[in-house]
Amino acid sequence: MTGSAGRAPGTTAFPRRLLLRTALAAGTVLGAAACTGPAPPARLVLAGGVQPGVYISLGRALAEVWRDRLGTAFAPEVLTTAGSTQNMQLLTSGAATLAISQVDVAADVAGGVTGPNEPMALARLYDDVTHLVVRRDSRFSTLDDLRGARVSIGPAGSGYQPIARRLLEVAGIGVDGLGERAELGLPDAVAALRADRIDAFFWSGGVPTDGVRALAAELPIRLLDLGAQLDRMRERFPVYSVGTVPATTYGLPGPVSCLSVRNVLLATAALDDTTARSLVEAAFTEQPRLAQASPAAVTIDSRSAIGTQPLPLHPGAVDFYRSSKGY
């Protein structure tokens, strides 16, 4: 996680003043494109992700779109976080108004939350793929080869540590079968692999992920093919699907089968319907702009955005999709 000196304007590292809510004065004047109806919540806070990563870049792009189209009152503070698990904790505690999360993590958390803080989806954004990164000149070719190896499974609070644990369990290795287990975020994992302090690291993110792409530009890498585990993973955890990372993505020797999981933009039941609809509508209107900020956003589409199951769609989002014939 970067310090404040390297942080983009409008981005705050968790947990700085998360519970602070500043009341907006009555009669706040929004921009020319502002929506009508109830004012937005007194404070919009979006739980983002790690730097560099798709969540944080997409979260910042969304914040700029909402500010420009709807007015400054709709521009959320974007938090730097460990990822999905921490984001869901922030959302369900009321410390964040909005969050981006993997659907598997969100569903696990949402099952026990009711009332105003119940998580509700605004849109399916894009799909993550699970990367299992090794040096190209290493001896590792399959997940089974990681028994006894030095492996980073991702930090606590991330969305991909649960996936790493599940994959290792399905492979019959488990975290106890590793030689050394590290819990590094993406920047630290990249640095550790480059310095040969670890043999492999897990990461789940959009394709391409900037941090992995930067590593591949200076150190030849491979992604381990997960095809042998995918059927068993999907049998135990139907929320996952199968994906492919093209060889051209990171200069790989060939395409790689991987685990795919949907990412969703979330609010809670406390967010009023008018604000929810306005946020969704602005995001889809400015989809090309989001795609410029993050290549993962190229796939954002109102027809597929309703695929947030098992999470329910927020009524304000439903209203937008019905009017746009995406529901």
C-alpha positions as CSV (number, residue, x, y, z in Angstrom):
1,M,0.0,0.0,0.0
2,T,1.4,3.3,-0.9
3,G,1.8,6.2,1.4
4,S,0.1,9.5,1.2
5,A,2.9,11.1,-0.9
6,G,2.2,8.7,-3.8
7,R,-1.6,8.7,-3.5
8,A,-3.8,10.1,-6.2
9,P,-6.0,13.1,-5.3
10,G,-9.3,12.0,-3.8
11,T,-7.9,8.6,-2.7
12,T,-7.5,7.7,1.0
13,A,-5.8,4.8,2.6
14,F,-8.0,2.7,5.0
15,P,-8.9,3.5,7.8
16,R,-8.4,7.3,7.7
17,R,-11.6,8.9,9.0
18,L,-13.8,6.2,7.5
19,L,-16.6,6.8,10.0
20,L,-16.5,10.6,9.6
21,R,-19.6,11.9,7.8
22,T,-19.8,15.6,6.8
23,A,-23.3,16.9,6.4
24,L,-23.9,18.7,3.1
25,A,-25.6,22.0,3.3
26,A,-29.1,22.1,2.1
27,G,-29.5,23.4,-1.4
28,T,-26.2,22.1,-2.7
29,V,-25.9,23.1,-6.4
30,L,-25.0,20.2,-8.6
31,G,-23.5,20.4,-12.1
32,A,-25.5,20.9,-15.3
33,A,-26.0,17.1,-15.7
34,A,-27.1,16.6,-12.1
35,C,-30.0,14.2,-11.5
36,T,-33.2,15.3,-9.9
37,G,-34.8,13.8,-6.8
38,P,-33.3,13.2,-3.4
39,A,-29.8,14.5,-2.6
40,P,-27.0,11.9,-2.4
41,P,-25.9,10.6,1.0
42,A,-24.0,13.1,3.1
43,R,-20.8,11.2,2.2
44,L,-20.1,8.7,-0.6
45,V,-17.1,6.4,0.1
46,L,-16.0,3.7,-2.4
47,A,-13.9,0.8,-1.1
48,G,-11.4,0.2,-3.9
49,G,-8.3,-2.0,-3.8
50,V,-4.6,-2.3,-4.0
51,Q,-2.2,-0.2,-6.0
52,P,-1.5,-1.0,-8.8
53,G,-4.7,-2.9,-9.5
54,V,-7.9,-2.8,-11.5
55,Y,-10.1,-2.1,-8.5
56,I,-8.4,1.1,-7.6
57,S,-8.0,2.4,-11.1
58,L,-11.6,1.6,-12.0
59,G,-12.8,3.1,-8.7
60,R,-11.0,6.4,-9.4
61,A,-12.4,6.5,-12.9
62,L,-15.9,5.9,-11.6
63,A,-15.4,8.7,-9.1
64,E,-14.4,11.1,-11.8
65,V,-17.3,10.1,-14.1
66,W,-19.8,10.6,-11.2
67,R,-18.3,14.0,-10.3
68,D,-18.3,15.2,-13.9
69,R,-21.8,14.0,-14.8
70,L,-23.6,14.3,-11.5
71,G,-21.8,17.0,-9.5
72,T,-19.2,17.0,-6.8
73,A,-21.6,15.7,-4.2
74,F,-21.6,12.3,-6.1
75,A,-17.9,12.0,-6.3
76,P,-16.9,9.4,-3.7
77,E,-13.7,9.3,-1.7
78,V,-11.9,6.2,-3.0
79,L,-10.2,4.0,-0.4
80,T,-7.0,2.0,-0.9
81,T,-7.7,-1.4,0.6
82,A,-6.5,-5.0,0.6
83,G,-9.4,-6.0,-1.7
84,S,-12.7,-7.8,-1.7
85,T,-12.8,-9.2,1.9
86,Q,-11.9,-5.8,3.4
87,N,-14.2,-4.0,1.1
88,M,-17.1,-6.1,2.2
89,Q,-16.3,-5.4,5.8
90,L,-16.2,-1.7,5.1
91,L,-19.5,-1.8,3.2
92,T,-21.5,-3.9,5.8
93,S,-20.1,-1.8,8.7
94,G,-21.3,1.4,7.1
95,A,-17.8,2.7,6.7
96,A,-18.1,2.6,2.9
97,T,-21.2,3.5,0.8
98,L,-20.0,1.6,-2.3
99,A,-17.6,-1.2,-2.9
100,I,-16.1,-3.3,-5.6
101,S,-15.9,-7.0,-4.8
102,Q,-15.6,-10.5,-6.2
103,V,-19.0,-12.1,-6.2
104,D,-17.8,-15.1,-4.3
105,V,-16.6,-13.0,-1.3
106,A,-19.6,-10.7,-1.5
107,A,-22.0,-13.6,-1.4
108,D,-20.3,-15.2,1.6
109,V,-20.5,-12.0,3.5
110,A,-24.0,-10.9,2.4
111,G,-25.6,-14.1,3.6
112,G,-25.4,-12.9,7.2
113,V,-26.4,-9.3,6.8
114,T,-29.9,-7.8,6.8
115,G,-31.4,-4.4,7.2
116,P,-29.9,-1.1,5.9
117,N,-26.4,-2.5,5.5
118,E,-27.5,-5.5,3.4
119,P,-25.3,-5.6,0.3
120,M,-27.1,-5.1,-3.0
121,A,-25.5,-5.1,-6.5
122,L,-25.5,-2.1,-8.8
123,A,-23.8,-3.9,-11.7
124,R,-21.6,-6.7,-12.8
125,L,-18.4,-5.0,-13.9
126,Y,-15.9,-7.4,-15.4
127,D,-14.5,-10.8,-14.7
128,D,-11.3,-11.5,-12.8
129,V,-8.9,-14.3,-13.7
130,T,-6.7,-16.1,-11.2
131,H,-3.0,-15.7,-12.0
132,L,-0.5,-18.2,-10.6
133,V,2.7,-16.5,-11.6
134,V,6.2,-18.1,-11.7
135,R,9.5,-17.4,-13.4
136,R,9.6,-18.8,-16.9
137,D,12.9,-20.6,-16.2
138,S,11.6,-22.2,-13.0
139,R,10.8,-25.9,-12.6
140,F,7.1,-25.3,-11.9
141,S,4.6,-26.4,-14.6
142,T,1.4,-27.3,-12.7
143,L,-0.2,-26.4,-9.4
144,D,0.8,-29.8,-8.1
145,D,4.4,-28.8,-8.4
146,L,4.0,-26.2,-5.7
147,R,4.2,-28.8,-2.9
148,G,7.1,-27.6,-0.7
149,A,7.5,-24.4,-2.6
150,R,7.7,-20.8,-1.4
151,V,4.3,-19.3,-2.4
152,S,2.4,-16.1,-1.7
153,I,-1.3,-16.7,-1.4
154,G,-2.2,-13.0,-1.1
155,P,-2.9,-10.9,2.0
156,A,-5.7,-11.4,4.5
157,G,-8.5,-9.2,3.5
158,S,-8.0,-9.8,-0.2
159,G,-10.5,-11.6,-2.4
160,Y,-7.9,-13.9,-3.9
161,Q,-6.5,-15.5,-0.7
162,P,-9.7,-17.5,-0.4
163,I,-9.4,-18.6,-4.0
164,A,-5.7,-19.6,-3.4
165,R,-6.7,-21.6,-0.4
166,R,-9.5,-23.4,-2.2
167,L,-7.3,-24.2,-5.2
168,L,-4.6,-25.6,-3.0
169,E,-7.1,-27.7,-1.0
170,V,-8.7,-29.1,-4.2
171,A,-5.2,-30.0,-5.5
172,G,-4.6,-31.9,-2.2
173,I,-1.8,-29.6,-1.1
174,G,-3.4,-27.2,1.2
175,V,-1.5,-24.3,2.7
176,D,0.3,-26.7,5.1
177,G,1.8,-28.5,2.1
178,L,3.7,-25.4,1.0
179,G,7.3,-25.1,2.0
180,E,6.9,-21.4,2.9
181,R,3.7,-19.4,2.9
182,A,3.7,-15.7,2.4
183,E,0.7,-13.3,2.4
184,L,1.9,-10.5,0.2
185,G,0.0,-7.9,-1.7
186,L,0.6,-7.6,-5.4
187,P,3.5,-5.1,-5.4
188,D,5.3,-7.0,-2.6
189,A,4.7,-10.3,-4.4
190,V,6.1,-8.9,-7.6
191,A,9.2,-7.6,-5.8
192,A,9.7,-10.9,-4.0
193,L,9.5,-13.0,-7.2
194,R,11.8,-10.7,-9.0
195,A,14.3,-11.0,-6.1
196,D,13.9,-14.8,-6.0
197,R,12.5,-14.7,-2.4
198,I,9.4,-16.7,-3.4
199,D,8.8,-19.2,-6.2
200,A,5.2,-18.3,-7.1
201,F,2.4,-16.0,-6.2
202,F,-1.4,-16.0,-6.6
203,W,-3.2,-13.0,-7.9
204,S,-6.8,-12.5,-9.1
205,G,-7.4,-9.5,-11.3
206,G,-8.5,-8.1,-14.6
207,V,-6.5,-8.9,-17.7
208,P,-4.1,-7.4,-18.1
209,T,-3.2,-6.3,-14.6
210,D,-0.6,-3.5,-14.7
211,G,1.6,-4.9,-11.9
212,V,1.9,-8.3,-13.6
213,R,2.4,-6.7,-17.0
214,A,5.2,-4.5,-15.6
215,L,6.9,-7.6,-14.2
216,A,6.6,-9.5,-17.5
217,A,8.3,-6.6,-19.3
218,E,11.5,-7.1,-17.2
219,L,11.4,-10.7,-16.2
220,P,10.1,-13.6,-18.4
221,I,7.2,-15.3,-16.6
222,R,4.7,-18.1,-17.0
223,L,1.2,-18.5,-15.5
224,L,0.6,-22.1,-14.3
225,D,-2.4,-23.7,-16.1
226,L,-5.2,-24.5,-13.7
227,G,-7.2,-26.7,-16.1
228,A,-6.6,-29.9,-14.0
229,Q,-8.3,-28.3,-11.0
230,L,-11.1,-26.3,-12.6
231,D,-13.8,-29.1,-12.8
232,R,-13.4,-29.9,-9.2
233,M,-13.4,-26.3,-8.2
234,R,-16.6,-25.6,-10.1
235,E,-18.2,-28.7,-8.6
236,R,-17.5,-27.5,-5.1
237,F,-17.9,-23.8,-5.7
238,P,-20.4,-23.2,-8.6
239,V,-19.8,-19.4,-8.4
240,Y,-16.6,-19.8,-10.4
241,S,-16.2,-20.3,-14.1
242,V,-13.5,-21.1,-16.6
243,G,-11.5,-18.5,-18.4
244,T,-8.4,-18.2,-20.6
245,V,-5.5,-15.8,-20.5
246,P,-4.2,-15.2,-24.1
247,A,-0.5,-15.7,-24.7
248,T,-0.2,-12.1,-25.9
249,T,-1.3,-10.7,-22.6
250,Y,2.0,-11.0,-20.8
251,G,4.2,-12.4,-23.5
252,L,3.4,-16.0,-22.4
253,P,4.6,-19.1,-24.2
254,G,0.9,-20.0,-24.9
255,P,-2.7,-19.4,-23.7
256,V,-3.4,-20.5,-20.1
257,S,-6.6,-22.0,-18.6
258,C,-7.6,-20.1,-15.5
259,L,-10.3,-19.7,-12.9
260,S,-12.7,-16.8,-13.6
261,V,-14.9,-14.9,-11.1
262,R,-17.2,-12.0,-11.6
263,N,-16.6,-8.6,-10.0
264,V,-19.6,-6.5,-8.9
265,L,-20.2,-2.9,-7.9
266,L,-22.1,-2.8,-4.7
267,A,-24.1,-0.5,-2.5
268,T,-26.4,-1.3,0.5
269,A,-30.1,-1.2,1.0
270,A,-29.6,2.2,2.7
271,L,-28.7,3.9,-0.6
272,D,-31.8,5.6,-2.0
273,D,-33.2,4.4,-5.4
274,T,-32.7,7.7,-7.2
275,T,-29.0,7.9,-6.3
276,A,-28.5,4.3,-7.2
277,R,-30.1,4.7,-10.6
278,S,-28.1,7.9,-11.3
279,L,-24.8,6.2,-10.4
280,V,-25.5,3.2,-12.7
281,E,-26.8,5.4,-15.6
282,A,-23.7,7.7,-15.5
283,A,-21.4,4.7,-15.4
284,F,-22.9,3.1,-18.5
285,T,-23.2,6.4,-20.3
286,E,-19.4,6.9,-19.8
287,Q,-18.4,3.3,-20.4
288,P,-15.9,4.2,-23.1
289,R,-14.2,6.6,-20.7
290,L,-14.0,3.9,-18.1
291,A,-12.4,1.6,-20.7
292,Q,-9.7,4.2,-21.3
293,A,-8.9,4.2,-17.6
294,S,-8.8,0.4,-17.3
295,P,-8.8,-2.2,-20.1
296,A,-10.9,-4.5,-17.9
297,A,-13.8,-2.0,-18.3
298,V,-14.0,-2.8,-22.0
299,T,-16.4,-5.7,-21.1
300,I,-18.8,-3.5,-19.0
301,D,-22.1,-3.8,-20.7
302,S,-25.7,-3.1,-19.5
303,R,-26.9,-6.5,-20.9
304,S,-24.4,-8.5,-18.9
305,A,-24.4,-6.2,-15.9
306,I,-27.5,-7.8,-14.4
307,G,-25.6,-11.0,-13.9
308,T,-24.8,-10.5,-10.2
309,Q,-26.4,-13.7,-8.8
310,P,-26.6,-14.7,-6.0
311,L,-26.5,-11.1,-5.0
312,P,-29.8,-9.2,-5.5
313,L,-29.8,-6.1,-7.7
314,H,-30.6,-2.7,-5.9
315,P,-34.1,-1.5,-6.9
316,G,-32.6,1.7,-8.3
317,A,-30.4,-0.4,-10.6
318,V,-33.3,-2.6,-11.6
319,D,-35.2,0.6,-12.6
320,F,-32.3,1.6,-14.9
321,Y,-31.9,-1.8,-16.5
322,R,-35.6,-2.1,-17.2
323,S,-35.7,1.3,-18.8
324,S,-32.6,0.4,-20.9
325,K,-34.0,-3.1,-21.7
326,G,-31.1,-4.7,-20.0
327,Y,-33.3,-6.6,-17.5
